[in-house]
Amino acid sequence: MKKILAPMFAVALLYSCSNSDDNSIPVNPDEKYLDGFFASNEGNFTKANASTSHINGGITTITNDIFRTSNGRALGDVSQHMVVTDKYVFVVMNNSNTIEVVNKKTFKSVHTISQNLNSPRYAVIKNNKLYVTSLNDKSVNVYNAETFAFVKEIELNNTAEQIVAAGEYIYAANGFYSGGTAVEVINPTSDTNTTDIAFESAINGITTNGQFVYVLGSTDASSSISIVSNTTISSTKELTQANSRNIVNDGSNIYYTAGTGIYKMNNSFASASTKLFDVASGDQYSVLYGFNVINGTIFTSDANGFTDNSKIVIYKEDGSIVKEFTGGIGTNGFYKF
């Protein structure tokens, strides 16, 4: 009997160990978010009904209001932007004047940053520091991305909105609502504003492939995309569409929107852009309120005029619909896990 039981025990033990190593089974039952995408739902201004949604990796299901579920309280007022790291998600809460730091896998609150925040807008991480722009102040605030302590305030010449990191620098674009025409370059080693790069048209978007920065300039009559290398403009591509916006880099391609159309071009500017398809008809500022392209999959949201929950529509490049979801109020962004 012992000769029979011993091999059976070994097999059972091996089976148990192999199951415990299965990454699809979370060790911590609170770790509900192991892959997929986060969607930021802005909410109504002053109503404190902002939220975050999670779309699974297979893009088959959505779970709404995951911050409330994980923490038993509301996220706050106006979820403007998110920064996703290996460990944390930083949720920039514009009208709450806070940044909620949550565990990436559980979405449980780790810390709430509130020091020196005055209507925060966008954020980026570089050299283990969090850089945050402000709607009201001509500055970027810097925080330690591990201890969350305030480090310093970097003075700018203008208010800034979107902010990206590329190469050795950080790039803060002037506020879009004021028609800003400059990108201010920050040296993250000294945390100083080193130079301003001027553009002819109002900046309507900024993105990066990690090495270069792509700046979308747009007016009622024309649009262009410029490549910034270090602290200079190295190339500019004129577009045939006016009032272009929502620029995104994905792999070796640039995607942007104009009206209700979605366009694609190689980020080396080797050829002209091509129109992929139009989203559903309607006000472009509602039907394309949220936009991102992740691994060739196109994420969009219709904010429904902020009178109802957003409609999230996810497309392939040929315009075929992958999935439709109902998100929260004012879905304004999508982020890869």
C-alpha positions in Angstrom: 0.0 0.0 0.0 2.8 2.4 0.8 4.3 1.9 -2.6 1.0 2.9 -4.2 0.1 5.8 -1.8 3.4 7.6 -2.1 3.2 8.2 -5.9 -0.4 9.2 -5.5 0.5 11.7 -2.8 3.3 13.1 -5.0 0.9 13.5 -7.9 -1.6 15.3 -5.7 1.1 17.5 -4.3 2.3 18.4 -7.8 -1.2 19.2 -8.9 -1.8 21.4 -5.9 1.5 23.3 -6.5 0.8 23.8 -10.2 -2.6 25.2 -9.4 -1.2 27.6 -6.8 1.1 28.9 -9.4 -1.7 29.7 -11.8 -1.5 33.5 -12.3 -5.2 33.6 -13.2 -6.1 32.8 -9.6 -5.4 35.8 -7.3 -3.6 35.0 -4.1 -5.4 37.9 -2.5 -9.2 37.7 -3.1 -9.2 41.6 -3.0 -7.0 41.6 -6.1 -9.9 41.9 -8.6 -8.1 43.9 -11.2 -5.3 41.9 -12.7 -5.4 43.0 -16.4 -7.5 45.1 -18.8 -8.2 48.8 -18.8 -9.4 51.6 -16.5 -11.9 54.2 -17.6 -12.0 57.6 -15.9 -15.5 59.0 -15.4 -15.3 62.7 -14.8 -18.7 63.2 -13.2 -20.7 66.4 -13.0 -18.9 69.5 -11.7 -19.6 70.1 -8.0 -21.7 66.9 -7.7 -18.9 64.6 -6.4 -20.1 61.8 -8.6 -16.9 61.0 -10.3 -16.0 57.3 -10.6 -13.6 54.7 -12.2 -14.6 51.7 -14.3 -12.7 48.6 -15.1 -12.9 46.8 -18.4 -11.5 43.3 -18.4 -8.6 42.2 -20.7 -10.9 40.3 -23.0 -13.0 43.4 -23.4 -16.2 41.5 -22.6 -17.3 43.0 -19.2 -17.2 46.3 -17.4 -17.3 46.9 -13.7 -18.4 50.5 -12.7 -17.7 52.6 -9.6 -14.8 50.4 -8.4 -13.4 53.0 -6.0 -16.7 53.1 -4.1 -16.9 49.3 -4.0 -13.3 49.0 -2.7 -13.4 51.9 -0.2 -17.0 52.4 0.8 -16.9 56.1 -0.1 -17.2 58.4 -3.2 -14.2 59.1 -5.3 -14.8 62.8 -5.3 -15.5 65.8 -7.6 -14.2 65.7 -11.2 -11.9 62.8 -12.0 -9.7 64.5 -14.6 -6.8 62.2 -15.3 -5.1 59.0 -14.2 -1.5 57.7 -14.0 -1.1 54.0 -13.9 2.1 52.4 -12.6 3.1 48.8 -11.8 2.0 49.3 -8.2 -0.4 52.3 -8.0 -3.0 54.3 -9.8 -2.9 58.0 -9.2 -6.4 59.5 -9.8 -6.3 63.3 -10.3 -9.4 64.9 -8.7 -9.7 68.3 -10.2 -12.4 70.0 -8.1 -11.7 68.0 -5.0 -8.1 69.3 -5.1 -6.8 65.9 -4.3 -5.0 63.0 -5.9 -6.3 59.6 -4.8 -3.5 57.0 -4.7 -4.9 53.4 -4.9 -3.5 49.9 -5.0 -3.6 49.0 -8.7 -4.9 45.4 -8.2 -7.4 46.1 -5.4 -8.2 49.8 -6.0 -8.1 50.3 -2.2 -7.0 53.7 -1.1 -3.4 54.0 -0.1 -3.0 57.7 0.4 -4.8 61.0 -0.5 -2.5 63.8 -1.7 -3.8 67.2 -0.9 -0.9 69.5 -0.2 -0.4 72.4 -2.6 -3.0 71.3 -5.0 -5.1 74.0 -6.7 -7.4 72.6 -9.3 -5.0 69.8 -10.5 -5.4 68.7 -14.1 -2.9 66.2 -15.5 0.1 64.3 -14.1 3.1 62.2 -15.2 5.8 60.2 -13.4 9.5 60.6 -14.1 12.5 59.6 -11.9 10.0 58.3 -9.3 8.5 61.7 -9.0 4.9 62.8 -9.8 4.5 66.0 -11.7 1.1 67.7 -11.6 -0.3 70.6 -13.6 -2.8 73.2 -12.3 -5.7 74.9 -13.9 -5.2 78.1 -11.8 -1.5 78.3 -11.1 1.4 78.9 -13.5 3.4 76.0 -12.0 3.9 72.3 -11.8 3.9 70.6 -8.4 6.3 67.7 -7.7 5.6 64.8 -5.3 7.6 61.7 -4.3 5.8 58.9 -6.1 6.5 56.4 -3.3 6.1 58.4 -0.1 3.6 60.9 -1.8 5.3 63.8 0.0 5.4 67.2 -1.6 8.8 68.0 -3.1 8.6 71.4 -4.7 6.8 73.8 -7.0 8.2 74.5 -10.4 7.3 77.9 -11.7 6.1 78.2 -15.3 5.4 81.1 -17.6 1.9 79.9 -18.3 -0.7 77.6 -16.9 -0.4 74.1 -18.2 -2.8 71.3 -19.0 -1.5 68.0 -20.5 2.0 66.9 -19.4 4.2 64.1 -20.8 7.7 62.7 -20.2 10.0 61.8 -23.1 13.7 61.2 -23.1 15.5 63.4 -20.6 12.7 66.0 -20.1 9.1 66.7 -19.1 6.9 68.7 -21.4 3.9 70.8 -20.1 1.6 72.2 -22.7 -0.2 75.5 -22.2 -3.8 75.4 -21.1 -6.0 74.5 -24.1 -9.0 76.5 -23.0 -6.9 79.7 -23.2 -5.5 78.9 -26.6 -2.0 78.3 -25.3 0.8 78.2 -28.0 3.8 77.0 -26.0 5.2 73.9 -24.5 7.4 74.4 -21.4 10.3 72.0 -20.9 11.2 70.9 -17.4 14.5 69.3 -16.4 13.6 66.6 -13.9 17.1 66.4 -12.6 17.0 70.0 -11.3 13.2 70.3 -11.4 13.5 73.6 -13.2 11.7 75.1 -16.2 14.5 75.2 -18.8 12.9 76.7 -21.9 9.6 77.4 -23.7 8.9 76.0 -27.2 6.6 78.3 -29.2 4.1 77.2 -31.8 2.1 79.1 -34.3 -1.3 77.5 -33.6 -3.1 76.9 -30.3 -2.1 73.5 -28.9 -4.9 71.1 -28.9 -3.1 67.9 -27.7 0.2 66.4 -26.9 1.5 62.8 -26.8 4.7 60.9 -26.9 6.3 57.6 -28.0 8.8 57.8 -25.1 11.5 59.4 -27.3 9.8 62.2 -29.2 6.9 64.5 -28.3 4.1 65.1 -30.8 2.2 68.4 -30.5 -1.1 69.0 -32.3 -1.7 72.6 -33.2 -5.2 73.5 -34.6 -7.3 76.4 -35.7 -10.7 76.8 -37.4 -8.8 76.8 -40.7 -5.9 74.3 -40.4 -4.1 71.7 -38.2 -0.6 70.4 -37.9 1.5 68.0 -35.9 5.0 68.9 -34.8 7.7 66.6 -33.6 9.7 67.9 -30.6 13.2 66.3 -30.1 14.8 67.4 -26.8 14.1 71.1 -26.7 13.5 71.9 -30.4 10.9 71.3 -33.1 12.5 68.9 -35.6 9.6 68.5 -38.1 6.1 69.7 -38.7 3.4 67.9 -40.8 0.4 69.9 -42.1 -2.9 68.1 -41.9 -5.8 68.5 -44.3 -8.3 68.7 -41.5 -9.1 71.8 -39.4 -9.9 71.7 -35.6 -8.2 68.4 -35.1 -7.8 67.2 -31.5 -7.4 64.1 -29.3 -3.9 63.1 -30.4 -2.6 59.7 -29.3 0.6 57.7 -30.0 0.3 53.9 -30.2 3.3 51.9 -31.3 4.6 53.5 -34.5 1.4 55.3 -35.3 -0.3 58.6 -34.4 -4.1 58.7 -34.1 -6.1 61.9 -33.9 -9.7 63.1 -34.4 -11.3 65.8 -36.4 -15.1 66.3 -36.2 -16.4 62.8 -35.8 -13.6 61.2 -37.8 -10.7 59.1 -36.6 -7.4 59.4 -38.5 -4.1 57.5 -38.5 -0.6 58.2 -39.7 2.9 56.9 -39.2 4.7 58.8 -36.4 7.7 59.2 -38.7 5.6 61.4 -41.0 6.5 59.1 -43.9 3.1 59.4 -45.5 -0.1 61.4 -45.2 -2.8 60.5 -42.7 -5.7 58.3 -43.6 -9.2 58.4 -42.3 -10.2 55.2 -40.6 -13.9 55.8 -40.0 -16.5 58.1 -38.4 -18.0 57.4 -35.0 -21.8 57.8 -34.5 -23.1 61.2 -35.6 -23.6 63.9 -33.0 -21.7 66.7 -31.3 -18.0 65.9 -31.7 -17.3 67.2 -28.2 -19.7 64.6 -26.8 -19.4 61.6 -29.1 -15.6 61.7 -28.8 -15.3 63.0 -25.2 -13.0 60.2 -24.3 -10.5 58.8 -26.7 -7.5 56.5 -26.7 -5.8 53.8 -28.8 -4.2 50.9 -27.0 -2.4 48.2 -29.0 -4.4 49.1 -32.1 -7.8 49.0 -30.3 -9.7 52.3 -30.4 -11.6 53.4 -27.2 -14.2 56.1 -27.4 -16.9 57.5 -25.3 -20.0 59.6 -25.8 -20.6 61.7 -22.7 -24.3 62.1 -23.6 -24.1 65.8 -22.7 -23.4 64.8 -19.0 -27.1 64.2 -18.6 -26.8 60.4 -18.4 -24.1 57.8 -18.1 -21.6 57.7 -20.9 -21.7 55.2 -23.8 -18.4 53.6 -24.3 -17.7 52.2 -27.8 -14.6 50.2 -28.6 -13.6 49.7 -32.2 -11.2 47.9 -34.5 -9.3 50.0 -37.0 -11.7 49.0 -39.8 -14.6 50.6 -37.8 -16.2 47.4 -36.7 -17.4 47.5 -33.1 -15.6 45.2 -30.6 -17.9 46.0 -27.7 -20.3 48.7 -26.3 -20.6 49.4 -22.6 -22.3 51.9 -20.3 -19.8 53.7 -18.2 -20.2 56.5 -15.6 -20.9 60.2 -16.0 -18.5 61.9 -18.4 -16.1 59.1 -19.4 -13.0 61.2 -20.4 -10.1 58.7 -20.6 -9.0 55.1 -21.0 -5.8 53.6 -19.5 -4.0 50.3 -20.0 -3.6 48.2 -16.8 
